[in-house]
Amino acid sequence: MTDTPDDPPQAETAMQRALRLKKASLAARPRAPGAGTPGPRQSSAQPSGASKPWMKK
């Protein structure tokens, strides 16, 4: 029958169904090696807040 855990519940809304299908399609896509593990953040050339002069005191 259809008693698999992947079957959606009957009370699933259209938005929940769309999100479930989107996650399933993203999970099925082939990925590059190491694509799921983000590396350390790269420091920018500007110091923090340099682009917002009104934030300085």
C-alpha angles and dihedrals in degrees: 000000000000101000096127120133090236092068112104119238117257092245092062114133124222091254093051090049092050092049092048091050092047092051091048093051092047091049091051094054117103113249134204115250110275093013092125096054114071115214127224116300115265114235113237123234092242122069116245113282096015091123091053107059092169089065093064123092 
